[in-house]
Amino acid sequence: TDDEKFLFKGEYTDEAGDNLHYFQSLTTENARDIIACGFIPEKTFLFSDLDYVGTMYPNIVRIWKAVTTNTVTGIFGFDGTSNIGKMAFPAIQAAPSFASSFPRLLQCDNKANLDMACLIPCAIDQDPYFRMTRDVAHKLVPKSHPLGGKPALIHSKFFPALQGAKGKMSSSDPNSAVFLTDAPDVISSKIKQHAFSGGRDTSKEQRELGADLDVDVAYQWLRFFLEDDDELEAIGKDYSTGSGQYWSTGTVKGRLIDLLQDLVARHQVTRANISNDDILTWMNQDRCIL
Protein backbone atom coordinates (compact mmCIF):
# COMPACT_ATOMS: atom_id res chain seq x y z
CA THR A 1 0.00 0.00 0.00
CA ASP A 2 2.59 2.54 -1.12
CA ASP A 3 -0.29 4.80 -2.13
CA GLU A 4 -1.69 4.76 1.42
CA LYS A 5 1.68 5.67 2.91
CA PHE A 6 1.97 8.64 0.58
CA LEU A 7 -1.60 9.84 1.09
CA PHE A 8 -1.32 9.75 4.87
CA LYS A 9 2.37 10.54 5.41
CA GLY A 10 3.64 12.05 2.17
CA GLU A 11 5.21 15.47 2.00
CA TYR A 12 5.56 18.22 -0.58
CA THR A 13 7.93 21.16 -0.77
CA ASP A 14 8.27 23.77 -3.49
CA GLU A 15 11.97 23.01 -3.75
CA ALA A 16 11.91 19.21 -3.92
CA GLY A 17 8.35 18.40 -4.94
CA ASP A 18 6.65 15.38 -3.37
CA ASN A 19 8.21 12.17 -2.02
CA LEU A 20 6.04 9.55 -3.74
CA HIS A 21 9.10 7.84 -5.18
CA TYR A 22 10.39 7.29 -1.64
CA PHE A 23 7.31 5.29 -0.71
CA GLN A 24 7.56 3.34 -3.95
CA SER A 25 11.11 2.36 -2.99
CA LEU A 26 9.87 1.15 0.40
CA THR A 27 7.62 -1.32 -1.42
CA THR A 28 10.63 -2.94 -3.06
CA GLU A 29 12.45 -3.26 0.26
CA ASN A 30 9.33 -4.56 2.03
CA ALA A 31 8.90 -7.15 -0.71
CA ARG A 32 12.51 -8.26 -0.23
CA ASP A 33 11.83 -8.79 3.49
CA ILE A 34 8.63 -10.73 2.79
CA ILE A 35 10.34 -13.02 0.29
CA ALA A 36 13.14 -13.68 2.79
CA CYS A 37 10.57 -15.04 5.25
CA GLY A 38 10.20 -18.17 3.14
CA PHE A 39 6.88 -17.88 1.33
CA ILE A 40 6.22 -20.27 -1.56
CA PRO A 41 6.65 -18.35 -4.84
CA GLU A 42 4.23 -20.53 -6.79
CA LYS A 43 1.46 -19.61 -4.33
CA THR A 44 2.37 -15.99 -3.59
CA PHE A 45 1.74 -12.74 -5.45
CA LEU A 46 3.20 -9.48 -4.18
CA PHE A 47 1.93 -6.23 -5.62
CA SER A 48 2.20 -2.49 -5.31
CA ASP A 49 -1.08 -0.60 -5.43
CA LEU A 50 0.58 1.97 -7.68
CA ASP A 51 1.48 -0.74 -10.21
CA TYR A 52 -1.53 -3.04 -9.94
CA VAL A 53 -4.39 -0.59 -9.38
CA GLY A 54 -5.43 -0.67 -13.04
CA THR A 55 -6.38 -4.34 -12.84
CA MET A 56 -8.38 -3.76 -9.65
CA TYR A 57 -9.98 -0.56 -10.92
CA PRO A 58 -13.37 -2.04 -11.95
CA ASN A 59 -13.88 -3.36 -8.42
CA ILE A 60 -12.62 -0.11 -6.89
CA VAL A 61 -15.25 1.78 -8.90
CA ARG A 62 -17.95 -0.65 -7.74
CA ILE A 63 -16.97 -0.10 -4.10
CA TRP A 64 -16.92 3.69 -4.57
CA LYS A 65 -20.46 3.42 -5.94
CA ALA A 66 -21.64 1.25 -3.04
CA VAL A 67 -20.18 3.21 -0.10
CA THR A 68 -21.32 6.72 0.80
CA THR A 69 -19.14 9.61 1.90
CA ASN A 70 -21.04 9.70 5.20
CA THR A 71 -20.13 6.06 5.83
CA VAL A 72 -16.42 6.58 5.14
CA THR A 73 -16.36 9.75 7.25
CA GLY A 74 -18.11 8.01 10.14
CA ILE A 75 -15.76 5.03 10.07
CA PHE A 76 -12.43 6.80 9.59
CA GLY A 77 -13.06 10.24 11.01
CA PHE A 78 -12.23 12.17 7.85
CA ASP A 79 -13.30 15.79 7.64
CA GLY A 80 -13.08 18.73 5.29
CA THR A 81 -9.33 19.04 5.82
CA SER A 82 -8.63 15.47 4.63
CA ASN A 83 -7.22 15.14 1.11
CA ILE A 84 -9.52 13.43 -1.36
CA GLY A 85 -7.09 10.52 -1.67
CA LYS A 86 -7.75 9.54 1.93
CA MET A 87 -11.47 9.47 1.22
CA ALA A 88 -10.92 7.27 -1.84
CA PHE A 89 -8.38 4.89 -0.35
CA PRO A 90 -10.72 2.56 1.62
CA ALA A 91 -12.10 1.21 -1.65
CA ILE A 92 -8.57 0.47 -2.87
CA GLN A 93 -7.81 -1.36 0.38
CA ALA A 94 -11.03 -3.35 0.02
CA ALA A 95 -10.66 -4.40 -3.63
CA PRO A 96 -8.15 -7.28 -3.09
CA SER A 97 -10.82 -9.03 -1.00
CA PHE A 98 -12.38 -10.30 -4.22
CA ALA A 99 -11.06 -12.95 -6.60
CA SER A 100 -12.17 -10.85 -9.57
CA SER A 101 -9.44 -8.34 -8.69
CA PHE A 102 -6.91 -10.99 -9.79
CA PRO A 103 -8.39 -12.25 -13.07
CA ARG A 104 -5.21 -13.76 -14.51
CA LEU A 105 -3.63 -14.99 -11.28
CA LEU A 106 -6.80 -16.77 -10.16
CA GLN A 107 -8.02 -17.74 -13.65
CA CYS A 108 -11.31 -15.91 -13.26
CA ASP A 109 -12.37 -16.82 -16.78
CA ASN A 110 -13.44 -19.98 -14.93
CA LYS A 111 -16.63 -18.63 -13.34
CA ALA A 112 -16.35 -21.08 -10.43
CA ASN A 113 -13.22 -19.28 -9.26
CA LEU A 114 -15.23 -16.12 -8.64
CA ASP A 115 -16.76 -17.96 -5.67
CA MET A 116 -13.41 -18.16 -3.87
CA ALA A 117 -13.55 -16.99 -0.26
CA CYS A 118 -11.01 -14.51 1.11
CA LEU A 119 -9.14 -14.75 4.43
CA ILE A 120 -7.27 -11.63 5.59
CA PRO A 121 -4.68 -11.82 8.40
CA CYS A 122 -4.22 -8.27 9.69
CA ALA A 123 -3.66 -6.13 12.75
CA ILE A 124 -6.73 -4.82 14.54
CA ASP A 125 -6.23 -1.28 13.17
CA GLN A 126 -7.11 -2.56 9.69
CA ASP A 127 -10.44 -4.00 10.84
CA PRO A 128 -12.57 -0.94 9.91
CA TYR A 129 -11.62 -1.26 6.25
CA PHE A 130 -12.92 -4.79 6.03
CA ARG A 131 -16.03 -4.24 8.13
CA MET A 132 -16.90 -1.66 5.49
CA THR A 133 -16.05 -4.24 2.81
CA ARG A 134 -18.29 -6.89 4.34
CA ASP A 135 -21.27 -4.51 4.24
CA VAL A 136 -21.11 -4.13 0.45
CA ALA A 137 -19.40 -7.38 -0.57
CA HIS A 138 -22.56 -8.97 -1.92
CA LYS A 139 -22.61 -6.36 -4.70
CA LEU A 140 -19.28 -7.57 -6.13
CA VAL A 141 -19.73 -11.35 -6.33
CA PRO A 142 -22.06 -13.85 -7.98
CA LYS A 143 -25.09 -14.91 -5.98
CA SER A 144 -23.53 -18.36 -5.76
CA HIS A 145 -20.69 -17.10 -3.53
CA PRO A 146 -20.86 -19.17 -0.30
CA LEU A 147 -20.20 -16.16 1.98
CA GLY A 148 -21.95 -13.52 -0.05
CA GLY A 149 -18.50 -12.18 -0.85
CA LYS A 150 -17.73 -11.27 2.75
CA PRO A 151 -14.02 -11.59 3.58
CA ALA A 152 -13.04 -13.31 6.83
CA LEU A 153 -10.37 -11.85 9.10
CA ILE A 154 -7.76 -13.16 11.51
CA HIS A 155 -6.68 -10.39 13.87
CA SER A 156 -3.09 -10.37 15.03
CA LYS A 157 -1.88 -8.68 18.18
CA PHE A 158 0.11 -5.49 18.03
CA PHE A 159 3.77 -6.05 18.69
CA PRO A 160 4.75 -3.93 21.73
CA ALA A 161 7.37 -1.23 21.29
CA LEU A 162 10.57 -1.56 23.30
CA GLN A 163 9.31 1.19 25.60
CA GLY A 164 6.26 -0.90 26.46
CA ALA A 165 2.53 -0.58 25.94
CA LYS A 166 2.62 3.23 26.15
CA GLY A 167 5.22 3.47 23.40
CA LYS A 168 4.84 2.99 19.67
CA MET A 169 7.19 1.47 17.15
CA SER A 170 8.33 4.07 14.66
CA SER A 171 10.97 4.21 11.96
CA SER A 172 11.71 7.75 13.15
CA ASP A 173 12.69 6.41 16.60
CA PRO A 174 15.40 3.76 16.13
CA ASN A 175 15.22 2.78 19.80
CA SER A 176 11.53 1.88 19.64
CA ALA A 177 12.15 -1.40 17.80
CA VAL A 178 14.68 -3.92 16.57
CA PHE A 179 15.02 -3.64 12.81
CA LEU A 180 15.88 -6.44 10.41
CA THR A 181 18.90 -4.41 9.33
CA ASP A 182 20.34 -4.10 12.86
CA ALA A 183 23.80 -5.49 13.64
CA PRO A 184 24.19 -7.92 16.57
CA ASP A 185 25.71 -5.30 18.89
CA VAL A 186 22.90 -2.87 18.09
CA ILE A 187 20.30 -5.52 18.94
CA SER A 188 22.03 -6.21 22.25
CA SER A 189 22.25 -2.53 23.12
CA LYS A 190 18.61 -1.84 22.27
CA ILE A 191 17.30 -4.71 24.38
CA LYS A 192 19.54 -4.00 27.35
CA GLN A 193 18.97 -0.24 27.41
CA HIS A 194 15.48 0.32 26.04
CA ALA A 195 13.32 -2.79 26.60
CA PHE A 196 10.87 -1.90 29.37
CA SER A 197 11.25 -4.18 32.37
CA GLY A 198 8.56 -5.66 34.54
CA GLY A 199 11.16 -6.63 37.11
CA ARG A 200 11.48 -5.08 40.55
CA ASP A 201 13.76 -2.26 41.60
CA THR A 202 16.08 -4.40 43.72
CA SER A 203 17.32 -7.98 43.64
CA LYS A 204 15.71 -8.55 47.03
CA GLU A 205 12.28 -7.42 45.81
CA GLN A 206 12.66 -9.42 42.61
CA ARG A 207 13.43 -12.57 44.60
CA GLU A 208 10.43 -11.95 46.84
CA LEU A 209 7.82 -10.71 44.36
CA GLY A 210 8.95 -11.75 40.89
CA ALA A 211 8.38 -9.77 37.70
CA ASP A 212 5.16 -8.49 36.14
CA LEU A 213 5.11 -10.49 32.92
CA ASP A 214 2.24 -8.49 31.44
CA VAL A 215 4.34 -5.34 31.11
CA ASP A 216 7.80 -6.83 30.63
CA VAL A 217 8.78 -6.28 26.99
CA ALA A 218 11.53 -8.91 26.86
CA TYR A 219 9.12 -11.62 28.02
CA GLN A 220 6.36 -10.39 25.71
CA TRP A 221 8.74 -10.55 22.75
CA LEU A 222 9.79 -14.07 23.74
CA ARG A 223 6.12 -15.02 23.50
CA PHE A 224 6.28 -14.10 19.80
CA PHE A 225 9.69 -15.46 18.88
CA LEU A 226 10.45 -18.43 21.11
CA GLU A 227 9.03 -21.53 19.44
CA ASP A 228 9.68 -23.88 22.36
CA ASP A 229 6.54 -23.59 24.52
CA ASP A 230 8.08 -25.58 27.35
CA GLU A 231 11.06 -23.24 27.53
CA LEU A 232 8.79 -20.19 27.44
CA GLU A 233 6.71 -21.61 30.28
CA ALA A 234 9.85 -22.28 32.32
CA ILE A 235 11.14 -18.74 31.75
CA GLY A 236 7.79 -17.26 32.73
CA LYS A 237 7.64 -19.35 35.90
CA ASP A 238 11.18 -18.41 36.96
CA TYR A 239 10.83 -14.73 36.15
CA SER A 240 7.40 -14.26 37.73
CA THR A 241 8.51 -15.93 40.98
CA GLY A 242 12.06 -14.56 41.17
CA SER A 243 13.59 -18.02 41.21
CA GLY A 244 15.50 -20.44 39.00
CA GLN A 245 17.76 -19.72 36.03
CA TYR A 246 15.68 -16.84 34.68
CA TRP A 247 14.88 -15.08 37.93
CA SER A 248 16.22 -11.67 36.80
CA THR A 249 15.59 -9.14 34.03
CA GLY A 250 19.16 -9.53 32.80
CA THR A 251 18.87 -13.25 32.16
CA VAL A 252 15.53 -12.90 30.37
CA LYS A 253 16.87 -10.08 28.20
CA GLY A 254 19.95 -12.18 27.50
CA ARG A 255 17.81 -15.04 26.17
CA LEU A 256 15.90 -12.64 23.94
CA ILE A 257 19.12 -11.09 22.61
CA ASP A 258 20.50 -14.50 21.64
CA LEU A 259 17.24 -15.37 19.90
CA LEU A 260 16.95 -12.12 17.97
CA GLN A 261 20.60 -12.01 16.94
CA ASP A 262 20.28 -15.47 15.39
CA LEU A 263 16.92 -14.73 13.72
CA VAL A 264 18.01 -11.40 12.25
CA ALA A 265 21.37 -12.76 11.06
CA ARG A 266 19.69 -15.61 9.18
CA HIS A 267 17.16 -13.22 7.67
CA GLN A 268 19.89 -10.85 6.50
CA VAL A 269 21.77 -13.65 4.74
CA THR A 270 18.63 -14.77 2.90
CA ARG A 271 17.62 -11.20 2.09
CA ALA A 272 21.02 -10.35 0.63
CA ASN A 273 20.57 -13.06 -2.00
CA ILE A 274 17.26 -11.66 -3.30
CA SER A 275 17.79 -9.56 -6.40
CA ASN A 276 15.54 -6.93 -7.97
CA ASP A 277 14.82 -9.42 -10.76
CA ASP A 278 13.66 -11.93 -8.14
CA ILE A 279 11.24 -9.33 -6.77
CA LEU A 280 9.86 -8.66 -10.24
CA THR A 281 9.21 -12.40 -10.63
CA TRP A 282 7.16 -12.44 -7.41
CA MET A 283 5.25 -9.37 -8.62
CA ASN A 284 4.52 -10.76 -12.10
CA GLN A 285 0.76 -10.91 -12.59
CA ASP A 286 0.93 -12.83 -15.88
CA ARG A 287 0.92 -16.22 -14.19
CA CYS A 288 -1.40 -18.50 -12.24
CA ILE A 289 -0.97 -19.16 -8.52
CA LEU A 290 -3.75 -21.72 -8.09
Number of C-alpha atoms within 10 A of each C-alpha: 16 20 21 18 14 19 17 12 11 14 12 10 8 6 6 8 9 13 14 17 10 13 17 19 11 14 18 18 14 11 19 21 18 13 20 18 12 10 11 10 13 11 11 15 18 19 20 15 18 13 12 15 18 12 16 18 15 15 23 23 14 16 23 17 11 15 16 11 12 10 11 20 14 11 13 13 11 16 10 7 6 13 12 11 13 16 18 16 18 22 24 22 17 20 25 18 25 23 22 25 22 20 19 16 19 19 18 17 11 9 10 12 16 23 20 19 17 15 12 15 11 14 14 13 11 14 15 14 18 22 17 18 24 18 14 19 23 15 14 22 20 14 12 11 17 12 17 19 27 23 20 16 17 12 14 11 11 13 16 22 21 25 20 22 15 8 12 16 18 11 10 7 9 12 21 21 22 19 13 16 12 17 14 15 10 15 22 20 13 18 23 18 12 17 23 21 24 22 24 18 9 9 15 11 13 22 20 14 16 24 26 17 17 12 17 23 24 26 28 17 18 21 15 10 14 16 10 10 10 10 11 16 12 14 22 23 18 20 28 23 19 24 17 13 12 21 23 23 23 15 14 21 23 16 16 22 22 13 14 22 19 11 13 19 16 13 17 16 11 16 18 11 11 15 11 12 9 12 17 14 15 20 19 13 19 10 15 16 14 10
